[in-house]
Amino acid sequence: MSIPAGIPLPLTSVQATWLLVERNIITYRSAWKLFITGFLEPVFYLLSIGIGVGQLIDTFEFNGQTIPYAEFVAPGMLAASAFNGALMDSCFNFFFKLKHLRLYDSVLATPVGTADVARGEVIWGQLRGGSYSAAFLVVMLLLGYIHTWWAVLALPAALLIGFAFSAVAMACTTWFTSWQDFEKVTLVQTPLFLFSATFFPVTAFDGWLRWVVECTPLYRGVVLCRELTTGTVTLDSLVSVVYLMVMGVVGLLVVRKRLDTLLLT
């Protein structure tokens, strides 16, 4: 017995999620130049600050190991690039699709649900951010900043950072009502970037300020990438993984609930 035309087949969650990812791939196929800018920004930071300032700063000590300044900054920039990429895609692009393009209103008229939308957008963000991170790791390798096989895990670590921030950024964006709200993103993004021990050790902070910095999610990501690329993996690495994983899962659950509220009621 054939199925009448126009009646949608039931979709598994994997198939429904992939449809959102495939839609983004097709959309960005003609906008591949945008991917180049996302890759070049951290590379320029590395060359200007890591190498330029590195001529003035000799070495830093990290987990009992003395490393050159450029090798100290590079994994921090890897984490920061995953962070910035997640915010760009999961804030600005997600807001445009949600509020202006009204993409998800059309999507929910199909067998695709809000959970599929949340997962699909986060996975797309990971594919985009992962390409940046992989290319940046190749640059680090070519510049001689990687000396351990632990660095292989730096790519999954960057993806974990992107997952955590993508989910939370999407959750926060569901409360935005206009483009002016993105000033709040900058208000959070800039301090996190500057005070995440990317360019200098956390020991530069004293007392309660150091405790606050160590509790921020980007710092956990920076430390995780730095431990992996320098081969100084400790118990703190596991703490960072659990921290970022919980952050991402909670954000994903909030996104689904908010999309239910915005689109299904």
LOKOLTI-859927 format. One record per atom (N, C-alpha, C, O, CB): x negated, y negated, z. Coordinates in steps of 0.001 Angstrom, whole numbers, padded with zeros to 6 digits, always signed. Each point is the difference from the previous one (the first is absolute). Glycine has a CB too. Layout:
N
XYZ...
REM end
This chain:
265
-000862+001192+000000+000862-001192+000000-000897-001240+000000-000868-000164+000857+002740+001397+000389-001641-002070-002202-000821-001218-000105+000525-001087+000919+001188-000049+000319-001744+000625-002687-000344-001440+002786+000365-001112+000875+000422-001177-000855-000750-000399-000891-000848+001184+002684+002786-001365-001554+000474-001119-000822-000971-001175+000045-000626-000269+001025+002983+000992-000606-002467-001409-001533-000882-001168-000070+000522-001094+000916+001207-000185+000151-001844+000757-002518-000301-001296+002975+000367-001116+000871+000068+000361+001460+000061-000890+000848+001176-000022-002724-001247+002201+002199+000008+000421+001404-001433+000265+000415-000629+000904-000551+002957+000101+000356-002871-001755+001143-001411+000151+000369-000256+001321+000707+000807+000461+000808-000994-002937-000625-000936+003063-000500-000423+001209+000700-000445-000360+001408-000522-001095+000206-000172+002172-002381+000880-000195+003152-000514-000282+001342-001524-000046-000019-000647+000809-000664+002665+000299+001693-002571-002043-000308-001447-000192+000028-000549+000397+001361+000629-000252+001028-000447-001607-002713-001341+002472+001689-000699+000223+001257-000630-001315+000436-000122-000931-000797-000323+003367+000222+000046-002512+001838-000614-001235+000499-001299-000304-000736-000335-001163-000224+001369+001571+002466-001766+000643-002617-001259-000205-000726+000271-000585-001377-000682-000931-000428-000367+002841+001675+002052-001363-001946+000335-000511-001323+000495-001442+000057-000385-000835-000819+000940+003158+000113+000306-002601+001687+000535-001355+000129-001096-001003+000319-000021-001104-000543+002190+002061+001303-003079-000564+000125-001118-000876+000350-000884-000263-001216-000441-001125-000236+000493+002007+002588-000301+000181-003118-000869-000147-001166+000604-000933-001049-000735-000684-000712-000144+002979+001142+002196-002329-000532+000643-000898-000962-000355-001457+000282-000225-000781-000925+002102+002422+000675-001926-002007+001549-000396-001379+000342-001451-000252-000365-000339-001065-000515+002007+001043+002378-002535+001010-001594-001417-000143-000330-000175-000109-001508-000763-000837-000482+000124+002134+002542+001348-000448-002808-000106-000014-001460+000482-001325-000573-000564-000504-000971+000884+002984+000939+000710-003036+000625+000510-001297-000468-001073-001072+000136-000173-000825-000897+002510+001488+001550-003061-000656+000474-001060-000984+000206-001162+000219-000963-000593-000960-000493+001255+000798+002896-000984+001414-002669-001090+000292-000935+000327-000554-001384-000848-000624-000638+000263+002701+001943+001805-001850-001764+000421-000489-001314+000000-001529-000033-000416-000604-000989+001815+002674+000668-000928-002692+001408+000074-001456+000057-001371-000645-000062-000194-001003-000686+002275+001212+002005-003051+000383-000585-001326-000614+000092-000941+000470-001115-001164-000398-000040+001487+000238+002511+000172+000993-003361-000859+000505-001072-000545-001132-000866-001137+000063-000466+002450+002062+000464-000507-003148-000212-000431-001130-000821-000638-001118+000827-000430-001017-000544+002249+001584-001057-001875-000366+002928-000585-001024+000880-001233+000545+000706-000229-000278+001178+002497-000751-000846-003062+001811-001066-001160+000651+000602-001062-001001+000473-000825+000331+000852+001271+001634-002318-000429-003187+000918-000996-000991+000406+000160-000391+001473-000961-000430+000638+000908-000424-002996+001269+001006+002898+000227-000317+001408-000814+000923+000901-000395-000394+001097+002702-000423-001656-002557+002034+000106-000771+000948+000788-001467-000419+000086-000672+000273+000995+002255+001546-001680-002071-002476-000354-001393-000435+000005-000229-001050+001079-001026+000028+000681+000859+000468-003135+001105-001417+002617-000156-001047+001014-000015+000596+001407-000757-000452+000859+001902-001182-002388-000317+002639+001763+000020+000633+001315-001298+000711+000327-000352+000137+001172+002787+000124-001417-003151+000194-000771-001279+000664+000212-001139-001003+000167-000894+000197+000823+001733+001743-002147-000801-003023+000534-001125-000935-000015-000097-000833+001281-001101-000360+000419+001315+000273-002894+000927-000224+003101-000037-000859+001177-000910+000548+001107-000877-000733+000456+003189+000001-001025-002147+001993+001027-000905+000497+001047-001440+000127-000472-000931-000136+000794+002851+001350+000180-002107-000952-002269-001372+000107-000525-000687-001350+000081-001169-000074+000379+001856+001938-001924+000019-002934+001197-000580-001338+000086-000323-000357+001449-001038-000600+000281+002318-000084-002334-000387+001055+002969-000275-000223+001424-001268+000729+000418-000842-000553+000708+003299+000289-000261-002585+001499-000887-001168+000803+000369-001280-000616-000532-001001-000073+000713+002426+002116-000702-001397-002488-001270-001201-000568-000600-000370-001338+000612-001180-000293+000191+001739+001475-002289+000455-002005+002411-000280-001347+000511-000353+000004+001484-000942-000669+000425+002492-000238-002143-000792+001660+002493-000219+000007+001447-000943+001124+000412-000954-000220+000746+003227-000766-000418-001997+002195-000822-000831+001130+000403-001446-000149-000422-000918+000235+000785+002916+001181-000930-002193-001810-001108-001363-000136-000511-000549-001397+000266-001152-000143+000410+001660+001844-002176+000307-002736+001536-000476-001375+000201-000326-000291+001447-001123-000386+000324+002480-000309-002259-000370+000881+002818-000248-000223+001431-000962+001040+000545-000720-000249+000967+003001-000757-000718-002288+002180-000882-000915+001052+000444-001462-000379-000101-000846+000591+000671+002542+001023-001362-002005-002612-000156-001375-000486-000088-000395-000770+001255-001186-000142+000301+001408+000028-002789+000775-000384+003218-000264-000768+001204+000112+000842+001267-000589-000330+001029+001425-001677-002218-000072+003101+001104+000201+000890+001144-000684+001320-000292+000224+000591-001056+001975-001696+001646-003019+001571+000315-000787+001201-000233+000862+001252+000102+000402+000561-001019-002418-001737+001908+002299+001610+000318+000755+001229+000206+000979-000170+001157-000108-000929+000801-001821+002281-001690+002896-000420+000954+000935+000100+001112-000081+001402+000569-000356+000949-000698+001887-002690-000317-001197+001862+002293+000064+001322+000616+001459+000433+000087+000857-000741+000482-002979+000304+000842+002385+001649-001800+001364+000528+000013-000030+001446+000470-000593+000864-000645+001280-002418-001231-000033+001807+003018+000045+001340+000597-001397+000590+000185-000227+001185-000244+002465-000842-000807-003162-001189+001484-001354+000461+000264-000872+000117-001233-001138+000459+000096+002062+000729+001812-000424-001587-003055-000750+000090-001249-000224-001399-000564+000933-000800-000061+000033+003089-000401-002183-002586+000054-000328-001299-000582+000194+000057-001503-000593+000840-000678-001049-001312+002527+002477-000428-002373+000300+000001-001430-000157-001413-000556+000190-000969+000735+001399+002918-000444-001932-002087-001572-000097-001326-000625+001357-000696-000007+001044+000648+000065-002942+000166-001496+001867-002129+001353+001242-000766+000074+000959+000349-001136+001206+000108+000220-002470-001945+000891+000735+002014-002329+000867+000321-001135+000722+001326+000220+001172+000128-000355-002711-001400-001164+000858+002260+002098+000631+001283+000280+001003-000107+001146+000912+000819+000115-002972+000333-000932+001887-002157+001654+000966-000257+001069+001273-000630-000557+001103+000349+000421-002991-000631+001209+001739-000639-002571+001144-000731-000546+000788+000840-001000+001227-000089-000041-002486-002037+000374+000579+002940-001139+000643+000716-001104+001205+000846+000437+001064-000132-000604-003281+000174-000512+002100+000820+002137+001187+000770+000405+001108-000870+000569+001177+000347-000101-002670+001563+000554+001126-003037+000144+001014-000933+000469+000780-000587-001155+001213-000180+000098-002627-000340+001871+000726+000214-003075+000670-000515-001178+000854+001073-000663+001026-000308-000606-002896-001310+000284+001450+002878+000434+000811+001097-000521+001345+000044+000721+001051+000111-000632-003137+001192+000066+002039-001392+001887+001236-000002+000788+000827-001248-000281+001223+000074-000110-002369+001264+001887+000476-002484-001892+000713-001258-000251+000661-000010-001370+001079-000572-000159-002696-000599+001646+000983+001798-002486+000600+000042-001335+001249+000869+000004+000978-000322-000676-003238-000019-000362+002243+001448+001796+001195+000833+000134+001106-000777+000706+001174+000109-000352-002603+001967+000418+001042-002852+000924+000945-000830+000754+000630-001071-000884+001222-000152-000017-002555+000567+002093+000510-001154-002805+000509-001072-000856+000847+000543-001143+001019-000591-000357-003020-000772+000942+001583+002480-001155+000773+000599-001073+001372+000455+000460+000986-000137-000725-003106+000842-000320+002181-000162+002254+001279+000443+000553+000934-001174+000211+001190+000094-000299-002336+001822+001405+000624-003022-000594+000838-001176+000231+000512-000586-001312+001159-000402-000096-002451-000072+002184+000436+000428-003084+000400-000582-001283+001150+000777-000627+000985-000590-000443-003323-000224+000110+002214+002126+000295+001002+000804-000682+001263+000180+000841+001111-000021-000530-002952+001193-000666+001670-000997+002495+001146+000322+000853+000706-001230+000554+001076+000123+000586-002229+001974-000003+000584-003253-000754+000673-001242+000413+000552-000729-001219+001214-000035-000203-002739-000158+002202+000663-000377-002796+000420-000847-001113+000782+000783-001054+001102-000396-000380-003096-001041+000794+001426+002547-000887+000661+000762-001057+001285+000662+000501+001008+000036-000706-003244+000361-000350+002186+000119+002266+001186+000641+000568+001121-001022+000207+001164+000299-000264-002632+001412+001391+001127-002896-000662+001006-001044+000212+000653-000390-001326+001216-000177-000066-002506-000672+002060+000485+000717-003046+000538-000363-001310+000977+001060-000497+001070-000330-000513-003185-000918-000004+001750+002520+000667+000890+001079-000445+001274+000050+000835+001080+000282-000518-003076+001017-000245+001862-001575+002059+001134+000128+000910+000973-001168-000117+001211+000209-000082-002676+001070+001624+000944-002513-001552+000860-001184+000095+000328-000653-001340+001085-000557-000166-002062+000200+002385+000054+000422-003173+000192-000727-001260+000324+000925-001167+000955-000240-000738-002517-001491+001579+000770+002785-001008+000266+000941-001087+001205+000891+000306+000646+000518-000911-003084-000545+000345+002734+000200+001855+001107+000860+000444-000161+001419-000553+000972+000662-000362+000550-002674+000471-002752+002444-000160-000304+001314-000565+000653+001127+000795+000551+000937-000576-002708-001853-000271+002091+000819+002169+000446+001119+000817+001521+000144+000031+000506+001082+000294-002548-001384+001076+002772-000764-001667+001453+000132-000137+000335+000941-001146+000913+000819+000096-000592-003138+000822-001076+002188-002004+000212+000882-001154-000489+001412+000298+000635+000983-000383-000864-002949-001159-000901+002054+002228-000574+001310+000302+000951+000827+000863+000145+001204-000214-002447-002190+000058+002945+000349+001123+000875+000727+000914+001316+000416-000649+000787+000731+000601-001821-001990+001264+001272+000798-003083+001162+000481-000749-000277+001366-000628+000891+000606-000596-000224-002983+000136-001894+002854+000594-000425+001314-000484-000131+000931+001207+000231-000434+001128-001456-000590-003133+000861+002286+001798-000198+000903+001144-001182-000357+000899-000235+000685+000996+001232+001062-002393-001735-002784+001077-001132-000433+000824+000526-000744+001228+000879-000853-000115-002378+000690-001931+000949+000495+003235+000441-000620+001240-001002-000994+000550-001071-000203-000572+002347+002246+001045-000920-002661+000645-000877-001012+000595-001312+000596+000502-001043-000651-000073+003069-000643+000716-001983+002518-000136-001237+000650+000450-000941+000220-001179-001215-000148+000132+002468+001275+001743-000687-000773-003029-000808+000204-001210-000622-001318-000460-001149-000036-000441+002632+001960-000231-000707-003008+000782-000514-001319-000368-001193-000365+000880-001034-000448-000498+003334-000259-000259-002150+000902+002068-001079-000342+000930-001246+000820-000285-001104-000541-000071+002798-000064+001803-001520+001909-001893-001155+000862-000272-000630-000319-001348-001224-000045-000125+002267+001834+001516-000202-002010-002401-000529-000271-001333-000829-001263-000065-001054-000022-000636+003002+001191-000279-001477-002232+001572-000742-001256-000029-001308+000102+000789-001016-000568-000401+003186-000665+000172-002141+001953+001343-001226+000167+000778-001018+000840-000776-001187-000324-000017+002515+000140+002157-000868+001256-002778-000908+000847-000776-000591-000785-001168-001186+000138-000301+002513+001904+000952-000511-002862-001311-000530-000820-001090-001071-000944+000534-001040-000181-000632+003243+000325-000589-001954-000739+002367-001008-000871+000598-001291+000738+000283-001087-000564-000122+002905-000784+001115-001697+002632-000607-001195+000788+000277-000762+000337-001273-001231+000011-000004+002365+000927+002007-000412-000665-003078-000668+000270-001277-000760-001229-000481-001116+000103-000509+002897+001566-000074-001161-002829+000752-000650-001238-000428-001180-000325+000911-001098-000281-000481+003284-000560-000437-001962+000879+002233-001084-000295+000932-001098+001045-000042-001176-000322+000171+002812-000832+001272-001253+002424-001675-001003+001059-000065-000948-000173-001163-001182+000328+000108+002796+001183+000961-001113-002026-002188-000875-000237-001147-001024-001082+000325-001159+000097-000403+003009+000583-001159-001419-001721+002300-000936-001038+000426-001074+000585+000922-001193-000255-000168+003020-001471-000041-001378+002507+001174-000917+000551+000998-001003+000955-000634-001185-000025+000335+002969-000211+001397-001306+001081-002654-000903+000947-000659-001072-000742-000796-001176+000360+000050+003039+001327-000179-001453-002722-000605-000970-000777-000784-000987-000722+000912-001184-000096-000321+002897-000199-001491-001231-000213+002947-000879-000707+000930-001014+000954+000616-001155-000371+000208+002989-001266+000278-001407+002869-000192-000931+001001+000537-001098+000324-001017-001153+000213+000375+003010+000753+001033-001500-000929-002685-000997+000237-001048-001020-001132-000019-001199+000242-000147+002898+001024-001219-001222-002509+001517-000907-001148+000054-000937+000124+001200-001199-000246-000127+002933-001203-000999-001199+001829+002288-000837+000190+001191-001060+001061-000242-001150-000153+000412+003071-000521+001037-001529+001752-002119-000945+001082-000285-001101-000473-000941-001173+000315+000202+003005+001363+000132-001454-002433-001360-000988-000495-000966-000965-000995+000634-001162-000087-000396+002830+000430-001423-001175-001099+002814-000858-000977+000678-000836+000644+001101-000815-000675+000629+002496-001092-001143-001490+003047+000752-000798+000708+000988+000455-000208+001435-000812+000081+000922-001053-000287-002480+003172-000066+001765+000513-000257+001338+000592+001242+000658+000496-000070+001125-000050-002254-001838-000494+003449+000025+000556+001240+000537-001103+001042+000081-000698+000263-000980+002981-000793+000026-002435+001131+002156-001078+000967+000221+000504+001271+000674-000808+000797+000474-000798-002694-000304+002909+002105-000115+000543+001153+000696+001203+000554-000747+000722-000735-000673-001542-000188+002852+001028+002241-002050+001150+000638-000637+001307-000333+000723+001081+000240-000539-002588+001605-000228+001419-002390+001974+001211-000440+000689+000742-001060-000815+001210-000171+000149-002299+000683+002055+000359-001219-003062+000601-001078-000781+001081+000509-000954+000825-000783-000470-002980-000456+000638+002158+002540-000457+001045+000563-000848+001374-000237+000618+000992-000163-000710-002601+001904-000130+001657-001758+002176+001262-000197+000709+000392-001473+000093+001078-000328+000496-001563+002392+000802-000381-002941-001772+000336-001432+000056+001164-000334-000925+000773-000914+000287-003158+000394+000264+002521+001248-001657+001127-000246-000901+001332+000374+000656+000930-000807-000027-002445+001222-001933+001641+000795+002556+001238+000284+000748+000239-000998+001129+001147-000331+000301-001434+002740-000856-000787-002889+001182+000158-000987+001067+000574-001304-000552+000866-000613+000624-002790+001653+000623+001442-001463-002419+000529-001218-000629+001471+000192-000385+000803-000925+000126-003113+000358-000993+002656+001762+000399+001398+000285-000322+000870-000037+001245+001146-000447-000051-001893+001844-001876+000208-000929+003042+000745-000044+001260+000231-001437+000447+001076-000337+000494-002051+002550+000151-000032-003053-000819+000148-001426+000320+001081-000617-000875+000860-000736+000485-003283+000599+000200+002375+000438-001966+001005-000525-000916+001392+000481+000344+000959-000768-000074-002685+000672-001685+001851+001366+002135+001296+000548+000379+000569-000725+001212+001171-000379+000012-001859+002597-000934-000139-002409+001933+000457-000648+001232+000475-001417-000268+001086-000384+000434-002676+001785+000877+000791-002176-002020+000362-001402-000250+001107-000123-001044+000811-000922+000080-003146+000257+000507+002390+001570-001562+001080-000049-000985+001347+000192+000673+000939-000755-000250-002493+001629-001506+001649+000140+002612+001263+000305+000656+000443-001146+000908+001165-000397-000021-001729+002836-000083-000357-002964+000893+000347-001088+000917+000318-001277-000774+000926-000727+000359-002393+001750+001411+000710-001299-002825+000252-001204-000803+001364+000063-000670+000719-000998-000035-003177+000757-000354+002821+001407-000143+001310+000152-000611+001098-000187+001036+001022-000629-000276-001995+002186-001426+000760-001009+002896+001000-000137+001060+000212-001471+000354+001139-000447+000140-001778+002711+000756-000443-003011-000753+000114-001425+000341+000635-000793-001132+000764-000935+000245-002775+001146+001218+001696+000161-002713+000517-000732-001150+001517+000100-000106+000638-000902-000544-002794+001316-000623+002740+000660+001674+001454+000147-000082+000732-001087+000789+001192-000223-000214-001510+002684-000066-000388-003138+001192+000616-001099+000751-000218-001358-000675+000589-000995+000423-000929+002316+001670-000502-001375-003140-000272-001264-000673+001207-000412-000831+000687+000839-000583-003152-000317+000526+002711-001825+000013+001131-000525-000773-000430-000936-001123+000790-000271-000906+000594+000482+002945-002618-000713-002002-000477-000899-001051-001510+000139-000127-000654+000624+000836+002557-002240-000408-002450+001017-001499-001448+000072-000212-000768-000758+001076-001175+000287+000229+001585-000081-002677+000233-001172+003114-000676-000743+001068-000371+000910+001171-000918-000303+000761+002178-001751-001439-000552+003154+000814-000294+000933+001091-001380+000630-000135-000538+000530+000972+002970-000070-000787-003008-000515-001387-001305+000628-000191-001130-000800+000636-001134+000475+000076+001990+000505-002188-000552-002188+002568-000988-000720+000796-000299+000752+001296-001101-000098+000541+001893-002078-001528+000185+002920+001476-000211+000809+001198-000979+001133-000285-000765+000404+000876+003079-000971-000079-002286+001079-002031-000942+001057-000372-001424-000529+000061-000892+000653+000541+002629+000421-002014-001945-002263+000914-001330-000619+000041-000434-000276+001430-001175+000134+000341+001598-001156-002578+000541+000632+003073-000296-000300+001391-000517+001231+000738-000791-000121+000936+002546-001655-000979-001312+002953-000372-000458+001253+000616-001222+000551-000731-000933+000502+000628+003286-000005+000103-002343-000593-002055-001050+000598-000814-001374-000606+000266-000983+000728+000146+002699-000269-001869-001789-001782+001785-001297-000670+000153-000687+000325+001327-001176+000363-000015+002045-002185-001428-000185+001708+002600-000672+000364+001251-000416+001463+000045-001075+000322+000505+002391-002084+000622-000473+002656-001651-000366+001410-000001-001279+000229-000801-000874+000763+000411+003294-000145-000179-002517-001284-001376-001165+000173-000856-001270-000565+000649-001063+000617-000066+002574-000721-001931-001392-001054+002612-001176-000670+000564-000439+000587+001331-001182-000045+000339+001903-002009-001494+000228+002610+001918-000327+000497+001345+000154+001512+000099+000502+000517+000998+000232-002705-000054-001167+002892-001984+000084+001458+000010-001378+000653+000037-000134+001192-000277+002279-001359-000977-003176-000621+001598-001387+000493+000058-000480+000457-001382-000807+000923-000109+001171-000213+002502+000137-001362-003439-000452+000317-001347-001378-000566-000272-000835+000656-000623+003196-000614-000127-002603-001260+001215-001255-000682-000300-000968-000064+001176-001152-000398-000173+002408-000921-001471-000813+001696+002812-000881-000011+001171+000524+001011+001014+001182+000342-000036-001793-002785-000345-000239+002929+001285+000430+001037+000953+001052-000519+000967+000075-001197+000277-002324+002243-000460+003048-000136+000686+001034-000362+000959-000597-000467+001315+000676-000646+000801+000848+002287-001875-002798-001314+001299-000678-000428+001225-000162-001513+000055-000349-000549+001045-000852+002730-000990+001455-002872-001192-000058-001464+000002+001120-000591+000843-000083-001153+000424-000957+001202-002698+002091+000736+002521+001115-000454+000825-000201+000482+001434-000579+001061+000234+002134-001033-002234-001075-000812+002942-000126+000340+001412+001377+000133+000646+000973-000626-000421-003185-000567+000511+002258+002021+000936+001186+000069+000847+001260+000407-000729-000004+000923-000813-001035-002635+002186+002127+001007-001070+001317+000354-000521+000090-000133-001510+000761+000727-000638+000200-001452+002789-001743-000213-002746+000058-000193-001444-000515+001238-000729+000552+000392-001028-000849-002867+001347-000750+003085+000204-000513+001233-000614+001040+001111+000092+000168+000778-000939-002526-001444+001528+003054+000739+000540+001034+001025+000166+001118-000204-001009+000510+000967-000566-001063-000787+003004+000938-001431-002666+001053-000303-000973-000438+000409-001405+000769+000621-000734+000025-002533+002173-002027+001566-001816-000514+000343-001320-000019+001513-000203+000376+000489-001065-001763-002578+001079+000953+002824+000999-000084+001452-000117+001368+000659-000107+000098+001154-000416-002208-001247+001705+003157-000618-000922+001359+000542-000099+000676-000330-001326+001087+000504-000282-000919-000698+002743-000799-000645-003276+000624-000376-001267-000175+001123-001028-001025+000682+000007+000594-003128+000486+001412+002647-001370-000072+001123-000948-001120-000119-001025-000593+001013-000371+003013-000768+000674-002727-001451-000769-001074-000115-000984-001350+000333+000618-000859+000581-000663+002179-002322-000549-001514+001382+002469-001254+000370+000661-000147+001516+000036-001086+000526-000248+001177-002622+001643+001010+002809-001084-000066+001472+000031-000390+000528-001377-000756+000966-000105+002509-000883+001931-001240-000712-002877-000348+000430-001339-001449-000307-000353-000680+000823-000614+003043-001166-000028-002835-000832+001025-001387-000383-000272-000967+000942+000714-000965+000475-000597+001675-002876+000319-000451+002666+001540-000877+000889+000775+000004+001406-000587-001046+000643-000084+001480-002006+002150+000745+001842-002473+000098+001341-000570-000833+000111-001278-000759+000956-000160+003059-000716+001147-002166-001201-001890-000786+000027-001240-001489-000136+000283-000821+000645-000651+002762-001625-000574-002286+000146+002192-001418-000204+000319-000615+001257+000616-001148+000337-000291+001597-002785+000634+000298+003130+000493-000509+001239+000600-000204+001079-001065-000954+000774+000070+002125-001345+002084-000284+000619-003128-000104+001022-001038-001140-000292-000970-000722+000918-000388+003173-000519+000597-002626-001654-000607-001045-000321-000974-001395-000007+000614-000992+000109-000720+002667-001445-000522-001759+001208+002556-001312+000037+000668-000281+001353+000647-001102+000233+000498+001302-002682-000087+000788+003338-000416-000207+001328+000573-000016+000035+001511-000513+000952+000588-000737-000430-002598+001808-001552+002660+000016-000057+001472+001424+000246+000506+000567-000826+000715-002524-000801-000707+002520+002764-000388+001373+000335+000365+000072+000358+001481-000802+000789+000499+001257+000020-002844+000513-001399+003039+000188+000238+001424+001470+000302+000286+000812+000105-000920-002760-001624+001459+002275+001654+000727+001384+000212+000399+000872-001188-000368+001200+000159-000228-001988+001293+002088+000198-002644-001921+000744-001193-000397+000571+000135-001415+001012-000619-000329-002485-000747+001829+000817+002182-002335+000494+000212-001360+001378+000652+000038+000897-000384-000751-003262+000603-000099+002529+000763+001724+001293+000664+000147+001049-000952+000544+001157+000035-000417-002329+002130+000786+000760-003026+000573+000920-000997+000552+000508-000915-001111+001188-000316-000056-002387+000401+002276+000295-000507-003102+000387-000884-001108+000954+000695-000954+000959-000612-000470-003149-000561+000663+001939+002457-000491+000862+000754-000913+001409+000112+000568+000979-000247-000705-002968+001537-000125+002091-000920+002102+001315+000144+000635+000717-001347+000048+001196-000086-000280-002056+002015+001659+000124-002975-001024+000561-001350+000076+000633-000402-001333+001152-000430-000041-002875-000182+001771+000965+000755-002814+000480-000424-001314+001124+000900-000511+000923-000477-000660-003198-000432+000172+002202+002194+000785+001041+000919-000430+001333-000326+000677+001039-000052-000659-002782+001821+000282+001710-001987+001687+001215-000347+000732+000564-001321-000498+001213-000142-000160-002056+001386+002164-000026-002200-002248+000422-001307-000516+000730+000155-001333+001046-000614-000211-002994-000475+001378+001403+001903-002060+000617+000193-001302+001335+000720+000082+000950-000391-000679-003210+000433-000295+002354+000994+001786+001245+000758+000126+001104-000873+000587+001132+000021-000483-002451+002100+000772+000998-002885+000747+000997-000887+000605+000463-001038-001014+001195-000280-000098-002233+000623+002366+000099-000917-003024+000368-000977-001013+000905+000594-001062+000950-000648-000441-003091-000516+000859+001857+002388-000833+000806+000660-001019+001423+000251+000490+000957-000164-000757-003029+001227-000147+002211-000670+002155+001331+000220+000570+000789-001304+000078+001207-000017-000242-002110+001949+001559+000217-003019-000979+000671-001297+000075+000444-000455-001388+001094-000542-000156-002465-000055+002178+000515+000820-003041+000362-000382-001369+001277+000705-000421+000903-000630-000551-003321+000255-000010+002505+001666+000809+001193+000739-000415+001246-000537+000707+001041-000188-000629-002457+002227+000213+001307-002281+001708+001148-000498+000749+000426-001377-000497+001192-000280-000123-001942+001599+002113-000227-002177-002275+000314-001344-000478+000617+000034-001400+000907-000779-000292-002785-000119+001688+001394+001794-002267+000576+000109-001331+001425+000533+000081+000856-000396-000791-003143+000770-000178+002549+000521+001918+001371+000465+000215+000896-001183+000362+001117-000123-000501-001965+002386+001254+000344-003125+000119+000781-001157+000457+000220-001009-001120+001098-000535-000154-002016+000863+002451-000133-000589-003083+000081-001040-001033+000755+000444-001243+000690-000802-000629-002828-000076+001480+002008+002152-001208+000488+000454-001302+001228+000911+000053+000710+000153-000994-003030-000354+000239+002560+000798+001911+001099+000967+000065+001180-000482+000830+000996+000713+000121-002676+001067-000389+001589-002994+000851+001108-000501+000819+000531-001317-000567+000935-000579+000554-001918+001704+001480
REM end
